[in-house]
């Protein structure tokens, strides 16, 4: 019989031997025998991994075992989640639970004593908010589920536990709202999770790569967020969340492109302010993607479109620069990306200073050395600042990569190249799906009603219907008496 198929034995010594072998003789495996004081009571072997088990919970468990008549032990004995195989006991140990093996019986019980020191709830780093909730997810699996429960205190909130990965048995929780989430969507999510064949699933990004509709795309087809209020907002729309053990990010699906420009804070302000800020983000995405290419195309091919005084100013500024505009543009964009990455990776105390001082010094030195023109420095700085307004880090990276392709096309064909690049990009976006939902919805296919609350921020009193994109079972948000 293979190791993973070995059943628990009635012999305690054999069980301990097999379990030790299955755990690869790891030295942090603690095995303690508790012998019964009376003949009619059973002997019990307690197994746990040092460092994962809470000392306080272990002492309480030991007291319960010593007092065989205690109610807590009786509840454990009546538990339905009994273990019958060595592999099951080993998996429970790896998950941080304590395993009780009963002598002269072929069963075991797993008792939750997990206690790992993790950071407390803090404000999300990647999704900071001026107004609204300040709580963010942490690496604690139970804490993340509790935060979702806290922000959505509903008996309809449904949590389904599962694991993936042959070696790691990574813990997952699929979260949805009963009566709102479409069962066919929930079934599809479970099907894709079941098809993950990997031995090792290190985190949420690996899971995302396995379950997306198109595994070769640059764009994110699943949303990743640190904010519990954003997760709850998505659940109420009929979407599904996946909480991954050890990750401070929660995945949400389906996900459409225009949702990348929304933040929970939009609904914390007046709808005029929220709509204006959301439109500004869309414009900044266009600026970040097209401005370098527009500059290169203008100074290379389309001088006649520039007013004469401005053209003279650009020409005089570019006169000492020996490189064409496209080389200037690429060099500045690459330098800006290097400084941005350095600012992120450096310690927090010096990272911001390094990026700002580096940009000033390098920009000024490059202009004085005649490597780039002053207007190119302005274009690169404005492009970079525009991308900082995008709330989604994944979309931020995508926009910054697309700008290189648009700039290259602009250097070859001018404005025609920019238009061609935009057409190709929109065509590609239209071909993508996120769990069957068109990625450019509700812009393509066009739906004016849905576009009214995605492109802008519709007043809550008029936002009576859930988005039909996700096919929720219950379309109406408000009951009788609410505004429609």
Secondary structure, 3 states (H helix, E strand, C coil): CCHHHCECCCCHHHHHHHHHHHCCCCCCEEEEEECCCCCCCCCEEEEEECCCECHHHHHHHHHHHHCCCCHHHHHHHCCCCEECEHHHHHHHHHCCEEEEEECCCCCEEEEECECCCCCCCCCCCCCCCCCCCCCECCCCHHHHHHHHHHHCCCCCEEEEEEEECCCCCEEEEEEEECCCCCHHHHHHHHHHHHCCCCCCCCCHHHHHHHHCCCCCCCCCCCEEECEHHHHHHHHHCCCEEEEECCCCCEEEECCCHHHHHCCHHHHHCCHHHHHHHHHHHHHHHHHHHHHHHHHHHHHHCCHHHCCHHHHHHHHHHHCCCCCCHHHHHHHHHHHHHHHHHHHHHCCHHHHHHHHHHHHHHHHHHHHHCCCCCHHHHHHHHHHHHHHHCCCCHHHHHHHHHHHHHHHHHHHHHCHHHHHHHHHHHHHHHHHCEECCEECCCECCCECHHHHHHHCCCCCHHHCCECCHHHCCCCCECCCCCCCC
